[in-house]
């Protein structure tokens, strides 16, 4: 590394009484002004009261229910990414948890339900990654609440600013600090062995001793100062980067701007100019003397590879790049099933938080399962089960708050999509509570609620996502045709408008109950009916019937088994149906564990609203996340031409000749991985044996999976250098998924990390692949290094 700053800096930790106690922080030597751990330096040098307050910690009132409110001690860990809190439960250790965002005030469901309005300014919630429930807290004073929120906001802001290399260094030095048991700012041989296990490397004692002796220049029996720096340089050395850099740095020890341009054109296959190469040097070169010569050192080259420009995902696809002026049924739409559930379908927890999480993942179609509630207020839950209940109006408030979130009281929260959200109503309420549902939606959603067609005359086609920006669309039953609004006819009751909702009707097709009595049909309130404009639910009676009798805005919902059958036996008819209408697919009622079905065959059939259980980590949710990763994660992805225009003969199974056949050869070289997380963190000596799977999902002819060998006992820097080739027939529908697993010969492999994206959104050349947890959260320090080439087949 070219950096000359010291690796370890001794700081003073300030206590609440103004005194200080010594402790060690391993600061990032790359660029302290932009690193997260530099925040700790600022605590001393700049006297940041809020951050100092967090590191010292304090008591807060933890709120779990109206009767469970207890004081607990909380503080920020020195890594500035995890919260420590005490636990009074028997056999349960004090815990540390990685947090994701902070909400100021009584914004969470728990605080709204279990606290009074007068404590609004004392309240805040910490949102954790994964499925862990929110931490709802009440401070002793307004000032303490402000300090907690402001301090966490600064930490999260700094974390967002870290590039991948800084995040990597941050992780390594946190592990190094943990290994320094006696906090003497030195590392002994025993501590070095512990550190290597922390970073997921298992080495024999002889190798550890050789490595230690190589760095212990002073022969003192411990590493300190420059010796730790030398150890770090040996640790992060990457042979593969040396080889690549050496191949293109042909004008000397450093890569010239011409060398870099040659690399961009020939290896990365980019459309690049000399100005582009100069811009990369200016942006990522660390050495000022090299920068003045328009040269890039090996460190600058590595920095470039770890940035957005070196990522597998095309940077242009991180923004909305597709035509958003097509009718809304020309897009795949990210969709959730039984959105209110946090867990299973039988006794799981229902929560507004489930809607927030789905919306923050750019879900654009959420489901509301509505039933009569006590005190005249409609509720949402999975009917006739033990799932908990949540008020309909609270759900609408949460949707309003988070559907198009850009700022506000949520601290450091990603911006959600600005494109329309569909509220899919499954209505089981009586007329009176239906009227209240309509009142709540009108009063809470306001002008954002679509209550009439955008045109001044009867529409003949769907509006576009662009035209519907920031709007809410209601999907449900309607008493009459939409043209009745313009013809001033009375709202007659159509036969299917008063029948039970799609899912309930298909779960039990019998027309009688268990006592043999004829089931009563649910009547529909005009007030609720009038809110249904572009998504009127109707029963599906066949493609020909739909073509001859259904208006464009009349749509059907299909249980997965029926949809899959249609996709197998009448796929071209299904594709043509979806050219003029919307289709929604939902999981079978037998999936009580909230498992998911394969969405790919339904996307192949042009189905737009393929609803999945967002709360369940699964391969299917990985694919959904991959499908909607491009186009700015807007939740809308334009379908290929051959799924949108009449006359197409596209059949994903038979693959007859047509414009959809664009044969590609996809070459993948899995080179190495960096800093894979430990799977069993409770066992210090547990080291992963990683292998990599490369999977293609799309039309049946393209679906394929290949895998590397496993590397024993190395999760820090395993290297494979294995090459695979895939023949792709329909690249516009293909997804590529990288899966890293911990190999186990006696049981199923454990997931380490995964990443999925559309094949057409990847970049050629040497690329870094970020890795995500099973919940879809980024693993900050981990990644794969690959070489990709997607070429036209000869």
C-alpha positions in Angstrom: 0.0 0.0 0.0 1.2 3.5 -0.8 -0.2 5.1 2.3 2.3 6.3 4.9 0.0 7.0 7.8 0.3 4.8 10.9 -2.0 1.9 11.2 -2.7 2.1 14.9 -3.4 5.2 16.8 -3.9 5.4 20.6 -6.9 7.5 21.5 -8.6 8.5 24.8 -12.1 7.5 25.5 -14.0 10.2 27.2 -16.4 9.3 30.0 -19.5 11.1 30.9 -17.8 13.0 33.7 -15.2 14.5 31.5 -12.4 12.1 32.5 -10.8 9.8 30.0 -9.6 6.2 29.9 -7.1 4.7 27.4 -8.3 2.5 24.7 -7.1 1.5 21.2 -8.8 2.1 17.9 -7.4 0.7 14.7 -8.0 3.5 12.3 -8.1 3.1 8.6 -4.9 4.3 7.1 -6.3 4.7 3.6 -8.2 8.0 3.9 -9.1 8.9 7.5 -11.4 11.8 6.5 -13.8 9.5 4.8 -13.6 6.4 7.0 -16.1 5.2 9.6 -13.6 4.7 12.4 -12.3 8.2 11.9 -15.6 9.1 13.6 -13.9 7.9 16.8 -11.0 10.3 16.2 -13.5 13.1 15.7 -14.9 12.3 19.2 -11.6 13.5 20.7 -10.3 15.9 18.1 -13.6 17.7 17.4 -15.5 17.0 20.6 -18.6 15.5 19.0 -20.9 15.3 22.0 -23.5 13.0 20.3 -21.0 10.4 19.2 -19.2 10.4 22.5 -22.6 10.0 24.2 -23.3 6.8 22.2 -20.0 5.2 23.0 -20.5 5.8 26.7 -24.1 4.6 26.5 -26.9 5.0 28.9 -30.2 3.6 30.2 -33.3 3.6 28.0 -36.9 2.4 28.5 -37.4 -0.6 26.3 -41.1 -1.0 25.2 -42.4 -4.4 24.1 -46.1 -4.1 25.1 -48.3 -1.9 27.3 -47.4 -4.1 30.3 -43.7 -4.8 29.4 -41.6 -1.6 29.7 -38.2 -2.0 31.3 -35.0 0.0 31.7 -32.0 -1.5 29.9 -28.5 -0.2 29.3 -27.4 0.4 25.7 -24.2 1.7 24.0 -22.6 1.8 20.7 -19.8 -0.7 20.1 -16.4 0.7 19.1 -16.8 -0.7 15.6 -19.6 1.9 15.2 -21.8 -0.6 13.4 -23.3 -2.7 16.3 -25.4 -1.8 19.4 -24.6 -3.5 22.7 -27.4 -4.1 25.2 -27.8 -6.0 28.4 -30.2 -8.9 28.7 -31.8 -10.0 32.0 -33.1 -13.2 30.6 -31.8 -16.4 32.1 -29.1 -18.2 30.1 -29.0 -15.3 27.6 -25.8 -13.3 27.2 -25.7 -9.6 26.7 -26.2 -9.0 23.0 -24.8 -7.0 20.1 -26.9 -6.4 17.0 -26.2 -4.7 13.7 -28.6 -1.9 13.0 -30.0 -0.6 9.7 -31.9 2.6 10.3 -33.4 4.8 13.0 -36.9 6.4 13.3 -37.4 9.4 15.4 -40.7 9.7 17.4 -43.6 7.3 17.7 -43.3 6.0 14.2 -43.2 2.3 14.8 -46.3 0.2 15.3 -45.2 -0.8 18.8 -44.7 2.8 20.1 -47.9 4.0 18.5 -49.8 1.2 20.3 -48.1 1.1 23.6 -47.1 4.7 24.4 -49.0 8.0 24.8 -48.8 10.9 22.4 -47.2 13.2 25.0 -44.0 11.2 24.9 -43.6 11.6 21.2 -40.3 13.6 21.5 -38.8 11.0 23.9 -39.3 8.1 21.5 -37.3 6.5 18.8 -36.9 3.1 17.2 -33.8 1.2 16.0 -34.4 -1.0 12.9 -32.2 -4.0 12.6 -31.2 -6.0 9.6 -32.9 -9.3 8.8 -36.0 -10.5 10.6 -35.2 -9.2 14.0 -38.0 -7.0 15.4 -37.6 -3.3 15.9 -36.2 -2.0 19.2 -38.6 0.6 20.5 -37.1 2.9 23.1 -38.0 5.9 25.3 -35.4 8.3 26.6 -35.4 10.1 29.9 -35.4 13.5 28.3 -35.8 15.2 24.9 -32.1 16.0 24.8 -31.1 12.4 25.4 -33.5 11.2 22.6 -32.0 13.9 20.3 -28.4 12.7 21.1 -29.2 9.1 20.4 -30.9 9.8 17.1 -28.4 12.4 16.0 -25.4 10.2 16.9 -26.8 7.2 15.2 -27.6 9.3 12.2 -24.0 10.4 11.9 -22.7 6.9 12.2 -25.1 5.6 9.5 -24.2 8.6 7.3 -20.5 7.8 7.6 -21.2 4.1 6.9 -23.1 5.0 3.7 -20.1 7.0 2.5 -17.6 4.1 2.8 -16.4 2.6 -0.4 -15.8 -1.1 -0.6 -12.1 -0.9 0.2 -12.7 1.2 3.3 -15.4 -1.1 4.4 -13.0 -4.0 4.0 -10.3 -2.3 6.0 -12.9 -1.4 8.7 -13.8 -5.0 9.0 -10.2 -6.2 9.2 -9.3 -3.7 11.9 -12.3 -4.5 13.9 -11.2 -8.1 14.0 -7.7 -7.0 14.8 -8.9 -4.9 17.7 -10.9 -7.8 19.1 -7.8 -10.0 18.9 -5.8 -7.5 21.0 -7.2 -8.9 24.2 -5.2 -6.9 26.7 -5.5 -3.6 24.6 -1.8 -2.9 24.7 -1.7 -1.8 21.1 0.4 -4.9 20.2 -0.3 -8.3 18.7 1.3 -11.4 20.1 1.6 -14.8 18.3 -1.4 -16.1 20.3 -3.5 -13.0 19.4 -2.4 -13.3 15.7 -3.8 -16.9 15.6 -7.0 -15.7 17.2 -7.2 -12.9 14.7 -6.7 -15.2 11.7 -9.7 -17.3 13.0 -11.7 -14.1 13.3 -11.2 -13.3 9.7 -12.1 -16.9 8.6 -8.6 -18.4 7.9 -7.4 -21.7 9.5 -3.6 -22.1 9.4 -1.4 -24.6 11.1 0.9 -23.4 13.9 4.0 -23.6 11.8 2.6 -21.2 9.1 1.4 -18.8 11.7 4.8 -18.8 13.4 6.6 -18.2 10.0 4.2 -15.3 9.2 4.7 -13.8 12.7 8.5 -14.1 12.5 8.5 -12.4 9.1 6.8 -9.4 10.5 8.5 -9.2 13.9 11.5 -7.3 12.8 12.3 -6.1 16.3 12.3 -9.7 17.7 10.2 -8.5 20.6 7.7 -11.3 20.5 4.9 -8.9 19.5 3.9 -6.8 16.5 3.4 -3.1 16.8 3.4 0.0 14.6 5.1 -0.6 11.2 5.2 -4.3 11.9 1.4 -4.5 12.1 1.3 -2.5 8.8 3.7 -5.0 7.2 1.5 -7.9 8.5 -1.6 -6.1 7.0 0.1 -5.7 3.6 1.0 -9.4 3.6 -2.6 -10.3 4.6 -4.4 -8.3 1.8 -1.9 -9.1 -1.0 -3.8 -10.4 -4.0 -1.8 -12.3 -6.5 -4.6 -12.1 -9.2 -4.4 -8.3 -9.1 -0.6 -8.5 -9.6 -1.1 -10.6 -12.7 -3.7 -8.4 -14.3 -1.9 -5.2 -13.5 1.4 -6.6 -14.8 -0.2 -7.6 -18.1 -1.4 -4.1 -18.9 1.3 -1.9 -17.1 3.6 -2.3 -20.1 5.3 1.1 -20.0 7.1 0.7 -16.7 6.2 -0.1 -13.1 3.1 2.0 -13.3 0.1 1.8 -15.6 0.0 4.8 -18.0 -3.2 6.4 -19.1 -2.8 4.6 -22.5 -2.3 1.3 -20.7 -5.5 1.9 -18.7 -7.5 2.8 -21.8 -6.2 -0.4 -23.4 -7.5 -2.3 -20.4 -10.9 -0.6 -20.6 -11.3 -1.3 -24.3 -9.9 -4.8 -24.6 -10.5 -6.4 -21.3 -13.6 -4.6 -19.9 -15.1 -4.2 -23.4 -16.3 -0.7 -22.5 -16.9 2.2 -24.9 -14.2 4.4 -23.4 -12.0 7.4 -24.4 -8.8 8.8 -23.2 -10.8 11.3 -21.2 -12.6 8.4 -19.4 -9.2 6.9 -18.4 -7.9 10.2 -17.1 -11.1 10.6 -15.1 -10.6 7.2 -13.4 -7.0 8.1 -12.5 -8.1 11.4 -11.0 -10.9 9.8 -9.1 -9.1 6.7 -7.7 -5.4 7.1 -7.8 -4.0 7.5 -4.3 -0.4 8.6 -5.1 -0.2 12.3 -6.0 3.1 11.9 -8.0 1.5 9.1 -10.1 -1.6 11.2 -10.6 0.4 14.2 -11.9 1.9 11.9 -14.6 -1.5 10.5 -15.5 -0.4 7.1 -14.1 -2.3 4.6 -12.0 -0.5 2.5 -9.4 -1.5 -1.0 -8.4 -3.3 0.5 -5.3 -5.2 2.9 -7.5 -6.1 0.1 -9.9 -7.4 -2.1 -7.1 -9.4 0.9 -5.8 -11.0 1.3 -9.3 -11.9 -2.4 -9.4 -13.7 -2.1 -6.1 -15.8 0.9 -7.1 -19.1 1.2 -9.0 -17.2 1.3 -12.3 -15.6 -2.1 -11.5 -18.9 -3.7 -10.2 -20.7 -6.4 -12.1 -23.8 -4.3 -12.3 -23.8 -1.8 -15.1 -23.8 1.6 -13.4 -26.3 3.0 -16.0 -28.8 0.4 -14.8 -28.6 1.6 -11.2 -30.8 4.5 -12.5 -34.1 4.3 -14.3 -32.9 3.8 -17.9 -35.9 2.1 -19.5 -38.8 3.8 -21.3 -41.4 4.4 -18.6 -44.1 5.8 -21.0 -45.5 2.4 -22.0 -48.8 1.2 -20.6 -48.4 -0.2 -17.1 -49.2 -3.8 -18.2 -46.1 -3.8 -20.3 -43.9 -4.0 -17.2 -43.0 -6.7 -14.7 -44.1 -5.3 -11.3 -42.5 -6.2 -8.0 -45.3 -7.7 -5.9 -45.9 -9.1 -2.5 -48.4 -11.7 -1.2 -50.1 -11.3 2.2 -47.8 -8.4 2.8 -48.9 -7.9 6.4 -47.3 -11.1 7.6 -43.8 -11.1 9.2 -43.8 -14.9 9.4 -45.9 -17.9 8.5 -49.6 -18.0 7.3 -51.1 -19.7 10.4 -49.9 -18.0 13.5 -47.4 -15.4 12.3 -47.2 -11.8 13.4 -49.1 -9.2 11.3 -47.5 -5.8 11.3 -47.3 -2.5 9.5 -43.5 -3.1 9.6 -44.0 -5.8 7.0 -45.4 -3.2 4.6 -42.6 -0.8 5.3 -39.9 -3.5 4.7 -41.6 -4.6 1.4 -41.9 -1.0 0.2 -38.3 -0.3 1.0 -37.4 -3.2 -1.2 -39.2 -1.4 -4.1 -42.3 -3.6 -3.9 -45.0 -1.8 -5.9 -48.0 -4.1 -5.3 -49.0 -4.9 -1.7 -51.9 -7.0 -0.5 -54.4 -6.1 2.2 -56.6 -9.0 3.6 -59.5 -7.0 5.1 -62.0 -8.3 7.7 -64.5 -6.8 10.1 -62.8 -5.7 13.3 -64.0 -4.7 16.8 -65.3 -1.2 17.6 -66.3 -0.8 13.9 -62.8 -0.6 12.7 -61.7 -3.0 9.8 -58.6 -5.1 10.5 -56.0 -6.9 8.4 -55.0 -10.5 9.1 -55.0 -14.0 7.5 -58.6 -14.9 8.0 -59.6 -18.0 10.1 -56.1 -18.4 11.4 -54.1 -17.5 14.5 -52.2 -14.7 12.9 -52.2 -11.5 14.8 -54.3 -8.5 13.6 -53.4 -5.0 12.6 -55.8 -2.0 12.0 -56.6 -1.2 8.4 -56.1 2.5 9.0 -52.7 1.9 10.5 -51.6 0.0 7.4 -52.8 2.7 5.1 -50.9 5.3 7.2 -47.7 3.3 6.9 -48.2 2.8 3.2 -48.7 6.5 2.7 -45.6 7.3 4.8 -43.2 4.9 3.1 -44.5 4.2 -0.5 -42.6 7.1 -2.0 -40.2 7.9 0.8 -37.4 10.5 0.1 -36.8 12.2 3.4 -38.5 12.9 6.7 -38.1 11.4 10.2 -36.5 8.2 9.0 -32.8 8.6 9.3 -30.5 7.4 6.5 -33.1 5.4 4.7 -32.8 4.5 1.0 -35.1 6.3 -1.3 -38.0 4.2 -2.5 -39.4 4.2 -6.0 -41.5 7.1 -7.2 -43.6 4.9 -9.4 -47.2 3.8 -8.6 -48.2 1.4 -5.8 -51.1 -1.0 -6.3 -53.1 -1.8 -3.2 -54.6 -5.3 -3.8 -57.7 -5.6 -1.6 -59.0 -9.0 -0.5 -62.3 -7.8 0.9 -64.2 -9.8 3.5 -65.9 -6.9 5.3 -69.5 -5.9 5.8 -70.9 -2.9 4.0 -70.4 -0.5 6.9 -66.8 -1.4 7.4 -66.2 -1.3 3.7 -67.4 2.3 3.7 -65.0 3.1 6.5 -62.2 1.5 4.5 -63.0 3.8 1.6 -63.1 6.8 4.0 -59.7 5.9 5.5 -58.1 5.6 2.1 -59.5 8.9 0.8 -58.6 10.8 4.0 -55.2 9.4 4.5 -53.9 9.0 0.9 -55.4 12.2 -0.2 -54.8 13.4 -3.7 -52.3 10.6 -4.3 -55.2 8.1 -4.4 -56.4 7.6 -7.9 -60.2 8.0 -7.8 -60.9 8.6 -11.5 -59.2 7.9 -14.8 -56.5 10.3 -15.8 -58.3 11.2 -19.0 -61.4 13.3 -19.3 -63.0 10.6 -21.4 -63.4 6.8 -21.1 -59.8 5.4 -21.4 -59.1 2.7 -23.9 -55.7 1.6 -22.5 -53.6 1.7 -19.3 -51.7 4.8 -18.4 -47.9 4.5 -18.0 -45.8 4.4 -14.8 -44.5 7.8 -15.8 -48.1 9.2 -15.8 -48.9 7.5 -12.5 -45.9 8.6 -10.5 -46.7 9.0 -6.9 -50.2 7.6 -7.2 -52.0 4.8 -5.4 -54.1 2.4 -7.5 -56.8 0.2 -5.9 -57.2 -3.3 -7.1 -60.5 -5.0 -6.1 -64.1 -5.6 -7.1 -66.3 -3.0 -8.8 -70.1 -2.9 -9.1 -70.2 -1.7 -12.7 -68.2 -1.1 -15.8 -65.9 1.9 -15.8 -67.7 3.4 -18.7 -70.8 3.7 -16.5 -69.0 6.7 -14.9 -69.2 8.5 -18.3 -72.6 7.2 -19.4 -74.2 8.2 -16.0 -75.9 4.8 -15.7 -76.8 3.5 -12.2 -74.4 1.1 -10.6 -76.1 -2.2 -11.2 -74.8 -5.2 -9.4 -72.9 -7.6 -11.6 -73.0 -11.2 -10.6 -69.2 -11.6 -10.0 -69.0 -8.3 -8.1 -70.6 -9.6 -5.0 -68.8 -12.9 -4.9 -66.0 -13.7 -2.5 -62.5 -12.4 -3.4 -60.3 -14.4 -5.7 -58.1 -16.1 -3.2 -60.8 -17.1 -0.8 -63.0 -18.4 -3.6 -60.2 -20.5 -5.1 -59.0 -21.8 -1.7 -62.4 -23.6 -1.3 -64.4 -24.0 -4.5 -67.3 -25.5 -2.7 -70.5 -23.3 -2.8 -71.6 -24.6 0.6 -70.2 -24.4 4.1 -69.4 -27.3 6.5 -73.1 -27.5 7.5 -74.3 -27.9 3.9 -75.7 -24.3 3.9 -75.3 -22.2 0.9 -72.5 -19.6 1.4 -73.6 -16.0 1.5 -71.9 -13.7 -1.0 -70.2 -10.6 0.2 -71.9 -7.4 -0.9 -69.9 -4.5 -2.1 -70.2 -0.9 -0.9 -70.5 1.7 -3.7 -68.0 3.9 -1.8 -65.3 1.2 -2.0 -66.3 0.1 -5.5 -65.9 3.6 -6.9 -62.2 3.6 -5.9 -61.4 0.8 -8.3 -60.4 2.3 -11.6 -57.6 0.5 -13.6 -57.6 -2.8 -11.7 -61.0 -4.4 -11.5 -60.9 -8.0 -10.2 -62.9 -10.5 -12.3 -63.1 -14.2 -12.5 -61.0 -15.9 -15.2 -63.1 -18.0 -17.6 -60.6 -18.6 -20.3 -58.5 -16.6 -22.7 -61.1 -16.4 -25.5 -63.7 -15.3 -23.0 -61.4 -12.6 -21.7 -60.6 -11.4 -25.2 -64.2 -11.1 -26.2 -65.8 -9.9 -22.9 -63.2 -8.2 -20.6 -62.3 -4.6 -20.7 -58.6 -3.8 -20.6 -58.8 -2.8 -16.9 -60.5 -6.0 -15.8 -57.9 -8.4 -14.4 -57.8 -11.9 -12.9 -55.8 -13.5 -10.1 -54.4 -17.0 -10.6 -53.4 -19.5 -7.9 -49.9 -20.7 -8.7 -50.9 -24.2 -9.8 -53.4 -22.8 -12.3 -51.0 -20.2 -13.6 -48.2 -22.7 -14.0 -50.5 -25.1 -15.9 -51.5 -22.3 -18.3 -47.8 -21.3 -18.7 -47.1 -24.9 -19.7 -50.1 -25.7 -21.8 -51.1 -22.4 -23.4 -48.1 -20.1 -22.9 -48.5 -18.1 -26.2 -52.2 -17.4 -25.4 -51.1 -16.3 -21.9 -48.5 -14.0 -23.4 -51.1 -12.4 -25.7 -53.6 -12.1 -22.8 -50.9 -10.2 -20.8 -50.3 -7.8 -23.8 -53.7 -6.1 -23.1 -54.5 -7.0 -19.5 -52.9 -7.4 -16.1 -52.5 -10.8 -14.4 -51.7 -11.5 -10.8 -50.3 -14.8 -9.5 -50.3 -15.8 -5.8 -48.9 -18.7 -3.8 -51.0 -21.8 -3.1 -53.0 -21.9 0.2 -51.0 -25.0 1.2 -47.9 -22.9 1.6 -48.7 -22.2 5.3 -45.0 -21.8 6.0 -44.9 -18.8 3.7 -42.7 -20.6 1.2 -42.5 -19.4 -2.4 -43.1 -20.8 -5.9 -40.7 -20.3 -8.9 -41.6 -16.9 -10.5 -39.5 -17.5 -13.6 -42.0 -19.5 -15.7 -44.7 -16.8 -15.0 -42.4 -14.0 -16.0 -41.6 -16.0 -19.2 -45.4 -16.0 -19.8 -45.5 -12.2 -19.5 -47.3 -12.1 -16.1 -46.8 -8.8 -14.5 -47.8 -9.2 -10.9 -46.1 -12.3 -9.7 -46.7 -12.0 -5.9 -44.3 -13.6 -3.5 -44.0 -13.9 0.3 -41.4 -11.2 0.9 -40.9 -12.2 4.5 -39.4 -15.6 3.6 -35.7 -15.8 2.6 -35.5 -18.1 -0.4 -34.0 -18.7 -3.8 -37.3 -17.3 -5.3 -36.9 -14.1 -3.4 -33.2 -13.8 -4.6 -34.5 -14.1 -8.1 -37.2 -11.5 -7.5 -34.6 -9.2 -6.1 -32.4 -9.9 -9.1 -35.2 -9.3 -11.6 -35.9 -5.8 -10.1 -32.3 -4.9 -9.4 -31.9 -2.9 -12.6 -33.9 0.1 -13.8 -33.1 2.0 -10.7 -34.7 -0.6 -8.5 -38.0 1.2 -9.3 -40.1 -1.9 -9.0 -41.0 -1.7 -12.7 -39.0 -3.5 -15.4 -40.1 -3.2 -19.1 -40.9 -6.6 -20.6 -39.0 -7.5 -23.8 -40.6 -6.5 -27.2 -41.7 -10.0 -28.0 -43.9 -10.1 -24.9 -45.5 -6.8 -25.6 -46.6 -6.6 -29.2 -49.4 -8.5 -31.1 -48.5 -11.2 -33.5 -45.6 -12.7 -31.5 -45.2 -16.4 -31.7 -42.8 -16.5 -28.7 -43.0 -19.8 -26.8 -40.3 -20.1 -24.1 -40.5 -23.9 -24.2 -40.4 -24.7 -27.9 -38.3 -21.6 -28.8 -39.3 -21.4 -32.5 -37.3 -18.9 -34.6 -38.0 -15.3 -33.9 -36.5 -12.0 -32.7 -36.3 -13.4 -29.2 -33.5 -15.8 -30.2 -30.3 -13.9 -29.7 -27.7 -16.6 -29.1 -25.0 -15.6 -26.6 -22.0 -17.4 -25.2 -21.5 -16.5 -21.6 -18.0 -17.1 -20.2 -17.5 -17.0 -16.5 -14.2 -17.3 -14.6 -14.6 -17.5 -10.9 -11.3 -16.2 -9.7 -11.4 -15.5 -5.9 -13.4 -14.3 -3.0 -12.6 -11.8 -0.2 -13.6 -11.8 3.4 -16.5 -14.2 3.5 -18.3 -14.2 6.8 -18.2 -17.0 9.3 -21.3 -19.1 9.3 -21.0 -20.4 12.9 -19.9 -17.3 14.8 -20.4 -18.9 18.2 -17.5 -21.3 17.5 -14.2 -19.5 17.3 -12.5 -22.3 15.4 -15.3 -22.7 12.8 -13.9 -21.8 9.4 -15.9 -22.1 6.1 -15.0 -24.3 3.2 -16.4 -22.1 0.4 -17.6 -23.1 -3.1 -19.3 -21.0 -5.8 -22.3 -21.9 -7.9 -23.1 -19.9 -11.0 -26.8 -20.4 -12.0 -28.8 -19.2 -15.0 -32.5 -18.8 -14.8 -34.8 -18.0 -17.8 -36.4 -20.1 -20.5 -36.0 -23.8 -19.9 -33.2 -24.1 -22.5 -31.1 -21.5 -20.7 -31.6 -22.8 -17.1 -28.3 -24.3 -15.9 -26.0 -24.5 -12.9 -22.3 -25.1 -12.5 -20.1 -25.0 -9.5 -16.5 -24.8 -8.4 -14.6 -27.2 -6.1 -14.6 -26.3 -2.4 -11.6 -24.6 -0.7 -10.9 -26.0 2.7 -10.7 -23.7 5.7 -10.3 -20.4 4.0 -13.1 -17.8 4.0 -10.7 -14.8 3.9 -9.1 -15.1 0.4 -10.0 -18.4 -1.3 -9.0 -18.7 -5.0 -10.5 -21.0 -7.6 -9.6 -19.8 -11.1 -12.3 -22.0 -12.6 -14.0 -21.3 -15.9 -17.5 -22.1 -17.1 -19.4 -21.5 -20.3 -23.1 -21.1 -20.8 -25.1 -21.1 -24.0 -27.9 -18.5 -23.8 -30.8 -18.4 -26.2 -33.1 -15.7 -24.8 -30.8 -13.3 -22.9 -33.5 -10.7 -22.3 -35.3 -13.1 -19.9 -32.2 -14.6 -18.3 -31.0 -14.0 -14.7 -27.6 -14.9 -13.4 -27.2 -15.9 -9.7 -23.9 -16.3 -7.9 -24.2 -18.4 -4.8 -21.4 -18.9 -2.3 -21.9 -21.9 0.1 -20.0 -23.5 2.9 -19.5 -27.1 1.7 -20.5 -29.9 4.0 -20.1 -33.5 3.0 -22.6 -34.8 5.6 -25.5 -32.3 5.2 -26.9 -29.6 3.1 -24.5 -26.8 2.3 -25.0 -23.5 4.3 -25.5 -20.2 2.4 -22.6 -17.7 2.8 -23.8 -15.1 0.4 -25.6 -14.6 -2.9 -26.2 -12.1 -5.7 -28.6 -12.1 -8.6 -29.0 -9.7 -11.6 -30.4 -9.7 -15.1 -27.9 -11.1 -17.6 -28.3 -8.0 -19.8 -27.4 -5.7 -16.8 -23.9 -7.1 -16.2 -20.6 -5.7 -17.4 -17.9 -7.6 -19.2 -14.4 -8.0 -17.9 -12.9 -8.3 -14.5 -15.7 -7.5 -12.0 -16.4 -7.4 -8.4 -19.6 -9.2 -7.3 -21.1 -7.9 -4.0 -22.6 -10.6 -1.7 -25.9 -10.4 0.1 -27.3 -12.3 3.1 -30.3 -14.5 2.7 -32.5 -11.5 3.7 -31.0 -9.5 0.8 -28.8 -7.2 2.9 -25.3 -6.4 1.7 -22.4 -8.1 3.5 -20.2 -5.0 3.6 -16.7 -6.6 3.4 -17.4 -9.7 1.3 -17.3 -10.1 -2.4 -16.4 -12.3 -5.4 -13.9 -11.5 -8.1 -14.8 -12.8 -11.5 -14.0 -12.4 -15.2 -17.1 -12.3 -17.4 -17.6 -12.2 -21.2 -21.1 -12.2 -22.8 -20.5 -12.5 -26.5 -22.6 -13.1 -29.6 -22.6 -16.7 -30.6 -21.0 -17.4 -33.9 
